[in-house]
Amino acid sequence: MVEKILLSTAYFPPLHYISLIYRAEKIFIEKEENYLKQTYRNRCTILTANGQFSLSVPVLSERFIKKPVKDIKIDYSKRWQQVHLRALVSSYKSSAYFEYYFEDFEKIIAGKPKYLLDLNQVILDTALRIMGISRHIEYTNVFEPYADNKNDFRYIIAPNKEIQGKLLYTEYYQVFSYKFEFVPGLSIIDLIFNAGPDSVNYL
């Protein structure tokens, strides 16, 4: 158990993100950093019948203007909600616990929070509740540059970076295990739909 960790916000975060939360006493989520594109801040990876697939939440952005992540607004002019829900149904409807938890996530995706940070927080709270994990989570008040702190994971957990050492977790049955070898780094929703109440045992 580590005393505290620093994470970025994340949309349906990957399993190793949740694993870190499970092993920490206090968690800080960065809200003052400038928003970064093509990261888990607004995207997640699920497993479909054709392999890994990324789901992204479109955001409103002004070109060439840096904005703190706390001010990033979701773009509802795109039909991303329908795309995400269809993808989850197509990929996980045959999973063991889909019918138990899909409605929880459907309500979140179908809702219309103004800010990305708020959407991600509801998702995180719901995932932790389902897994029976209770942790104290706070937001940062000031931005501190990355300084290779062993407990700073804001820029370590990223789609283009391999899962290293302590970010690993126990393999579990995935809905397309008959077709693919175990796929690491997927969204926490993959574990929840496949393992249900036993999800916490794989962290």
C-alpha positions, 0 to 999 in steps of 0.5 A, spaced: 500 500 500 502 506 497 501 513 501 498 517 495 499 517 487 497 522 482 493 520 476 490 524 470 483 524 469 481 518 464 475 515 460 473 508 462 480 508 465 485 502 463 485 496 468 492 498 471 490 505 472 484 502 477 490 497 480 494 503 482 488 506 486 486 499 489 493 500 492 494 507 494 491 510 500 490 517 497 489 519 490 490 525 487 487 527 480 490 532 476 485 538 473 490 543 472 494 540 467 494 543 459 489 538 456 493 532 452 490 529 446 490 522 444 491 519 451 486 516 456 483 523 458 478 522 453 479 515 450 479 508 452 480 501 449 475 495 449 476 488 445 471 487 440 470 481 435 475 484 431 480 486 436 482 492 440 478 498 438 478 505 441 472 509 443 473 517 444 469 522 447 470 528 442 471 535 446 470 542 444 477 545 443 480 552 440 486 550 435 492 553 438 490 555 445 492 551 451 486 549 456 487 546 463 483 539 463 478 542 468 475 547 462 475 541 457 467 541 454 464 535 451 462 536 444 455 533 443 454 535 436 457 528 434 454 522 435 459 519 440 454 516 445 450 512 440 457 509 437 460 507 444 453 504 446 453 500 440 460 498 441 459 496 448 453 492 446 456 488 440 462 487 444 460 484 451 453 482 450 455 475 451 459 476 457 458 473 464 456 480 467 453 484 461 446 484 463 448 486 471 452 492 469 450 495 462 445 499 465 449 503 470 454 505 464 449 506 459 446 511 464 452 515 464 454 515 457 447 517 455 447 523 460 450 530 458 455 532 463 458 539 460 465 537 462 470 531 461 472 531 468 465 530 470 464 525 466 470 521 468 469 522 475 462 519 475 465 513 471 470 512 476 466 512 482 461 507 479 467 502 477 470 503 484 463 502 487 461 496 483 468 493 485 467 494 492 473 499 492 473 505 497 478 510 496 479 518 498 480 521 491 481 529 491 483 533 485 489 537 485 489 545 486 496 547 482 500 544 477 506 541 478 511 539 472 513 531 472 519 530 476 520 522 475 516 521 482 515 514 483 508 516 485 506 520 479 503 516 473 500 522 470 504 521 463 506 514 464 499 511 463 498 512 456 496 508 450 502 508 447 506 506 453 507 499 455 505 496 461 511 496 466 512 492 472 508 494 478 502 496 473 501 489 471 495 485 474 492 478 474 490 475 467 482 474 467 477 471 462 476 475 456 469 474 452 473 473 446 479 468 449 477 463 444 479 467 439 485 472 442 491 471 447 490 475 453 489 482 451 492 487 457 491 494 457 484 494 456 478 499 459 476 497 466 469 495 463 472 489 460 474 486 467 467 488 470 463 485 464 467 479 464 469 478 472 463 482 475 463 481 483 470 478 482 473 483 479 477 486 485 481 479 485 484 481 479 488 487 481 
